[in-house]
Structure formats: C-alpha cells, structure tokens
C-alpha cells in the first residue's frame, strides 16, 4: 500500500500485491482506494485469483490489449473499406449519393466481408424495403457490392462467399421529358448565366451521354474531324465512342474554352466539374424543370425515348449509342419501338382496305 494524490487532489491509498507466477515474483497495482473502491480485503482477493490463474496479470492484460489493437488494425471492415474507397476515388460524380447510401449500411459497417452470411444481407434488405423504394435499396446493396469488390481487387481482404442480390426494379417507366417540357427547358438553358452547365445539359439531350461522362469530358476527346466523342473509362469499363451529330457539333464548336483547363465543361478554377445543383435549382424555381425529374438522367432518357419512338432507330443501334453493355438495359425502350411499328403498320390500313373478295387500293 502506498499514498498518492487522487483526481480530486486529495491523498488516496494505492494497493499493491505481490505473488509468484510461473516461478517469477510479480509486483503490481491492485487498485486505488477511491477510484477503484479498493480495500485490503479486495486486494487480497485479487492476489489470490491471480496466483491461481483465475485472472490475468496486469502485464498479460496489456499484452492482450496490444494484440487486440493490432488485430483490429488488420481487419478490413466495411466502414474501413469505405474510407479507403473514398480516398482511392477522390472526387467523383456519385460520391454524394454514395455517402447517403452508406449510412444505410450501418448494421454491417463493423463486419469484415468474409464474416458476412446471406442472412445478414437479407435482414438489411428486408429492413430497408419497409421504408425505402426498391431503387434506393438497390443502390445501397450496389454500394456494398462495390466495396467488397474493391477489397478483393486490391488484395485487402477476401470477399463474400455468396451473391449479394439486389431487389428487382422495373425499368419500363422512364422519367423522360415530353416534347413541350424539353423545349421549355432548352429555352431556359439558353438564358441561364451558367454557360458551361447549360451546355452540358444540352449535350446530354443531343447525345444521350451520361452525366458523369459529360462532366469529365476533355477537349482531347472531342474529334470534330471524325465527328466522334471518346468516352474514357465509362460505366461499361471500356472506352467507347459516340457520334457527334450536327446539332451537337454546332454546340461544341461554339462553346467557349477556358484557358488552362482540359475540360469542356469545367467547374471553378477550370477544374473538373462534379455537380450542377445551383443550375438545377434555378431551373426548378423558374418552372423549366418538372418536380421529381433528375435533369441529366432525364435528358438521356429523353434522347433514347425520342429515337426509339421515331421508329427509325433499331434497338441494337440505340444500345450502341447509349453505350449499354448488354441489350437488357435498352429493352426498357422496346415498347416505344413497338408503338412506332404499330403506327407504321397502320399506314397499310390507310392505303388498303379489306374486302371479302380481296384487297383493293384506296385512292
């Protein structure tokens, strides 16, 4: 026992115990009088337990804590993968959405991918489906997939031993703009002071390119001679080329370049632009953008819907223009193509009329 000052500045007793462990004499602190409510009897009980091996010594406790800390440092949990993923990606178009979606992964955040079982993901999915739309749940589980693949690809940790299934989302309905709405939007874009953001949205309607592809577009990727735009590292994971139609060519040729910037539609300081929120807010306030419409995404859909419903573009061609990896995504526009075919077929009804004796030409 020894006297010392406690946290309050008042003297308090510190109880020490000595005992032999594996033939070695051990002397260590049992506890403090006030902080640990230590008494001689309690200290004697601790001494007896440690002599009999019922309690680890202070040295063993410290060694165990160090080992646990080292083990934790080597664990690649979902939240640690998320931190590494963000650092690796830097600024990217869907970062804000990913941050919002990651909050829903909280029940799994402290777990390593290899320890996850299908029941863990099923519970998460069913819980989210009670309050969230299927598309939101699909985005959350899609982020989980990406984090697990990121850990595997970079040899940080093993993956999961099962397929992470996302809820099925109907792709038949698309949030495209009607002709009148598109014309109103284009007129508002012509007047907006943000010439780079406005032109970026116009290009989405003219080419069907994705938001991320447009905002990271560099002048080196625009070939006016061949009339093609090169999309580098797109969603399909391989460089793609899309044609520059005459309207898009006029837009790009007349678009001002920012000195010292590589980007066609740069943000502040000529750096890569990552959002157009201020522009979208102005458009909504002016009534040029309907509520619930995702601007760049909707313009891409409007491009695709217009081509499909024209009846002049085959779905395979549309797939290539939209840089879809497979025809599955393009099939959402098949019903528009079918309607165009029906209208085309109706021309025959106008030209020919049926009769019991045969067909006759209607003049």
C-alpha positions in Angstrom: 0.0 0.0 0.0 1.3 3.5 -0.8 -0.2 7.0 -0.6 -0.7 9.3 -3.6 -2.9 12.2 -4.8 -6.1 11.3 -6.4 -8.0 13.1 -9.2 -9.6 15.5 -6.6 -6.2 16.4 -5.3 -6.8 14.6 -2.0 -4.5 11.8 -0.8 -5.7 8.3 -1.6 -4.2 4.8 -1.0 -2.8 2.7 -3.8 -2.8 -1.1 -3.1 0.0 -3.2 -4.4 0.1 -7.0 -4.5 3.0 -9.4 -4.8 2.8 -13.1 -5.8 4.7 -15.7 -7.7 3.6 -16.7 -11.2 5.5 -19.4 -13.1 8.3 -19.1 -10.6 8.7 -15.4 -11.1 8.0 -12.7 -8.5 5.3 -10.3 -9.7 4.5 -7.0 -8.1 1.7 -4.9 -9.5 -1.1 -2.4 -8.7 -4.4 -3.9 -7.5 -6.2 -0.6 -7.5 -6.8 2.8 -5.9 -8.7 3.5 -2.7 -11.3 5.9 -4.2 -11.2 5.4 -7.9 -11.5 1.6 -7.7 -13.1 1.4 -4.3 -10.2 -0.8 -3.3 -9.8 -2.2 0.2 -7.2 -4.6 1.8 -9.7 -7.5 1.6 -10.5 -6.8 -2.1 -6.7 -6.5 -2.9 -6.1 -9.9 -1.1 -8.9 -11.5 -3.2 -7.3 -10.2 -6.4 -3.9 -11.6 -5.3 -5.4 -15.0 -4.7 -7.2 -15.1 -8.0 -4.1 -14.2 -9.9 -2.0 -16.7 -8.1 -4.5 -19.4 -9.1 -4.6 -18.2 -12.7 -8.3 -17.1 -12.5 -7.3 -13.5 -13.5 -4.6 -12.4 -15.9 -1.8 -10.2 -14.6 -1.6 -6.6 -15.5 1.3 -7.4 -17.9 -0.9 -10.1 -19.5 -3.8 -7.6 -19.8 -1.6 -5.0 -21.5 -0.2 -7.7 -23.9 -3.7 -8.8 -24.7 -4.9 -5.2 -25.3 -1.9 -4.7 -27.7 -2.7 -7.9 -29.6 -6.3 -6.9 -29.9 -5.4 -3.5 -31.2 -3.0 -5.0 -33.7 -5.7 -7.4 -34.8 -8.2 -4.6 -35.2 -5.8 -2.6 -37.3 -5.5 -5.6 -39.7 -9.3 -6.0 -40.1 -10.8 -4.7 -43.3 -14.3 -4.0 -42.1 -17.0 -2.5 -44.4 -16.5 1.0 -42.9 -12.8 0.8 -43.3 -13.2 -0.3 -46.9 -15.5 2.7 -47.4 -12.8 5.1 -46.1 -10.2 3.5 -48.4 -12.6 3.5 -51.4 -13.4 7.2 -50.9 -9.7 8.1 -50.7 -8.9 6.0 -53.8 -11.7 7.5 -55.9 -11.2 11.1 -54.8 -14.0 13.4 -56.2 -16.4 11.5 -58.4 -19.9 12.2 -59.7 -21.9 9.8 -57.4 -19.9 10.5 -54.2 -22.7 12.4 -52.5 -25.2 9.7 -53.3 -22.8 7.0 -52.1 -22.3 8.9 -48.8 -26.1 9.0 -48.3 -26.4 5.3 -49.2 -23.5 4.2 -46.9 -25.5 5.4 -43.8 -27.9 2.5 -44.5 -25.0 0.0 -44.3 -24.5 0.8 -40.6 -25.7 -2.6 -39.4 -22.8 -4.2 -41.4 -20.2 -1.4 -41.1 -18.2 -3.1 -38.3 -18.0 -6.5 -40.1 -15.4 -8.0 -42.4 -16.8 -9.2 -45.8 -15.6 -12.7 -45.1 -17.7 -12.9 -42.0 -21.0 -11.9 -43.7 -23.6 -14.5 -44.4 -26.7 -14.3 -46.6 -28.9 -13.8 -43.6 -27.0 -10.5 -42.8 -27.8 -9.0 -46.2 -31.3 -10.4 -46.2 -32.1 -8.7 -42.9 -30.6 -5.4 -44.2 -32.6 -5.7 -47.5 -35.9 -6.5 -45.7 -35.4 -3.7 -43.2 -34.8 -1.1 -45.9 -37.7 -2.3 -48.1 -40.1 -1.3 -45.3 -39.3 2.4 -45.6 -37.3 2.8 -48.8 -38.1 2.5 -52.5 -36.7 -0.6 -54.3 -34.4 1.7 -56.4 -32.8 3.1 -53.2 -32.3 -0.4 -51.7 -30.7 -1.5 -55.0 -28.3 1.5 -54.8 -27.4 0.6 -51.1 -26.7 -3.0 -51.9 -24.9 -2.0 -55.1 -22.5 0.1 -53.0 -21.9 -2.9 -50.7 -21.0 -5.0 -53.7 -18.6 -2.3 -54.9 -16.9 -2.1 -51.5 -16.4 -5.8 -51.3 -15.1 -6.0 -54.9 -12.7 -3.1 -54.1 -11.3 -5.0 -51.2 -10.8 -8.1 -53.3 -9.4 -6.4 -56.3 -6.8 -4.6 -54.2 -5.9 -7.7 -52.1 -7.1 -6.1 -48.9 -9.4 -8.8 -47.8 -11.4 -11.8 -49.0 -14.8 -11.3 -50.4 -18.2 -12.8 -49.5 -19.0 -16.4 -50.3 -22.4 -15.6 -51.9 -24.1 -13.3 -54.4 -25.4 -10.1 -53.0 -28.8 -9.9 -54.6 -30.5 -6.5 -55.2 -34.3 -6.1 -55.4 -35.7 -6.1 -58.9 -36.5 -2.6 -60.2 -38.9 -2.0 -63.1 -37.1 -0.3 -65.9 -40.2 0.1 -68.1 -41.1 3.5 -66.8 -38.5 6.3 -67.5 -38.5 9.9 -66.3 -38.1 11.4 -69.8 -39.4 14.8 -70.7 -42.4 15.5 -73.0 -41.7 17.5 -76.2 -43.1 20.7 -74.7 -41.2 20.2 -71.5 -37.9 19.7 -73.3 -38.5 22.8 -75.4 -39.2 24.9 -72.3 -36.1 23.5 -70.6 -33.9 24.3 -73.7 -35.2 27.8 -73.8 -34.3 28.3 -70.1 -30.9 26.9 -70.6 -30.3 29.4 -73.4 -30.9 32.2 -70.9 -29.0 30.8 -67.9 -25.8 32.6 -66.9 -24.0 29.2 -66.3 -22.9 28.6 -69.9 -20.9 25.5 -69.1 -23.6 23.8 -67.0 -26.3 24.8 -69.5 -24.3 23.4 -72.5 -23.5 20.2 -70.5 -27.3 19.6 -70.2 -27.9 20.4 -73.8 -25.2 17.8 -74.8 -27.0 15.2 -72.7 -30.2 15.7 -74.8 -28.3 15.7 -78.1 -26.0 12.7 -77.5 -27.6 10.6 -74.6 -24.3 10.7 -72.7 -24.3 10.1 -69.0 -23.9 12.9 -66.5 -20.5 11.7 -65.3 -19.3 11.2 -68.9 -20.2 14.7 -69.8 -18.8 16.5 -66.7 -15.4 14.8 -67.1 -15.3 15.3 -70.9 -12.0 16.8 -72.1 -11.3 18.7 -75.3 -8.9 16.0 -76.4 -11.8 13.5 -76.5 -13.8 15.6 -79.0 -12.8 14.9 -82.6 -14.5 17.3 -84.9 -12.9 15.8 -88.0 -14.1 12.2 -87.4 -17.2 13.6 -85.7 -16.9 11.2 -82.7 -16.6 11.7 -78.9 -14.4 9.3 -77.0 -15.7 8.4 -73.6 -12.9 7.3 -71.3 -13.5 4.8 -68.5 -17.3 4.8 -68.8 -19.7 2.7 -66.9 -19.1 -0.2 -69.3 -15.5 -0.2 -68.2 -14.1 0.1 -71.7 -13.5 3.2 -73.8 -16.5 4.0 -76.0 -17.1 6.3 -78.9 -20.4 8.1 -79.7 -21.0 10.1 -82.8 -21.3 13.9 -82.8 -24.5 14.8 -84.7 -24.7 18.2 -86.4 -26.6 19.9 -83.6 -24.0 18.6 -81.0 -21.2 19.7 -83.3 -22.6 23.3 -83.6 -23.0 23.4 -79.8 -19.4 22.2 -79.1 -17.8 24.3 -81.9 -19.5 27.4 -80.5 -18.7 26.6 -76.8 -16.0 28.8 -75.2 -12.9 27.2 -74.0 -11.4 28.1 -70.6 -7.7 28.9 -70.8 -5.6 26.4 -69.0 -8.5 23.9 -68.5 -8.6 20.4 -70.0 -12.3 20.1 -69.5 -15.1 21.0 -72.0 -17.5 22.0 -69.1 -15.2 23.0 -66.2 -16.0 24.0 -62.7 -14.3 26.5 -60.5 -10.7 27.3 -61.4 -11.0 25.3 -64.6 -11.1 22.0 -62.6 -13.3 19.1 -63.3 -16.9 19.9 -62.5 -18.7 17.5 -60.2 -22.2 19.0 -59.8 -24.8 21.3 -61.4 -27.0 21.8 -58.3 -27.2 25.6 -58.5 -28.3 25.5 -62.1 -30.9 22.8 -61.4 -32.3 24.9 -58.5 -32.7 27.9 -60.8 -34.4 25.8 -63.5 -36.9 24.3 -60.9 -37.6 27.7 -59.5 -38.3 29.0 -63.0 -40.7 26.1 -63.7 -38.5 24.9 -66.5 -37.8 21.5 -64.8 -40.7 19.4 -63.5 -40.6 18.2 -59.9 -39.1 14.8 -59.4 -37.2 14.8 -62.7 -33.5 14.1 -62.5 -32.1 16.6 -65.0 -29.1 14.9 -66.8 -30.6 11.4 -66.3 -33.9 12.6 -67.7 -32.3 14.2 -70.7 -30.5 10.9 -71.5 -33.8 9.1 -71.3 -35.5 11.7 -73.5 -32.8 11.2 -76.1 -33.3 7.4 -76.0 -37.1 7.6 -76.0 -37.2 10.0 -78.9 -35.0 7.8 -81.0 -37.0 4.6 -80.1 -40.4 6.2 -80.7 -39.3 7.6 -84.1 -39.3 4.1 -85.5 -36.1 4.9 -87.4 -33.6 3.5 -85.0 -33.1 -0.2 -84.3 -32.7 -1.2 -80.6 -29.2 -2.5 -81.4 -28.2 0.9 -82.7 -29.7 2.6 -79.7 -27.8 0.2 -77.4 -24.6 1.3 -79.0 -25.5 5.0 -78.8 -26.3 4.6 -75.1 -23.1 2.5 -74.6 -25.1 -0.2 -72.8 -23.0 -3.3 -72.2 -26.0 -5.6 -73.0 -29.3 -5.2 -74.7 -31.1 -5.8 -71.3 -31.0 -2.1 -70.3 -32.0 -1.0 -73.8 -35.1 -3.2 -73.7 -36.8 -0.6 -71.5 -37.4 1.4 -74.7 -38.7 -1.6 -76.7 -42.4 -0.7 -76.0 -41.8 2.7 -77.6 -40.2 1.0 -80.6 -43.3 -1.3 -80.8 -45.6 1.6 -80.8 -43.7 3.1 -83.7 -44.0 -0.1 -85.6 -47.8 -0.3 -84.9 -48.1 3.3 -86.3 -46.1 2.2 -89.3 -48.3 -0.8 -89.8 -51.4 1.4 -89.7 -50.3 3.1 -92.8 -51.3 -0.1 -94.6 -54.8 0.3 -93.2 -55.0 3.8 -94.7 -53.7 2.6 -98.1 -55.5 -0.6 -98.4 -59.0 -1.7 -97.3 -60.0 -5.3 -96.9 -63.0 -6.9 -98.7 -64.4 -10.3 -98.8 -63.5 -10.6 -102.4 -59.9 -9.5 -101.8 -58.0 -6.2 -101.4 -58.5 -3.0 -103.2 -56.4 0.1 -103.3 -57.9 3.1 -101.6 -57.1 6.3 -103.6 
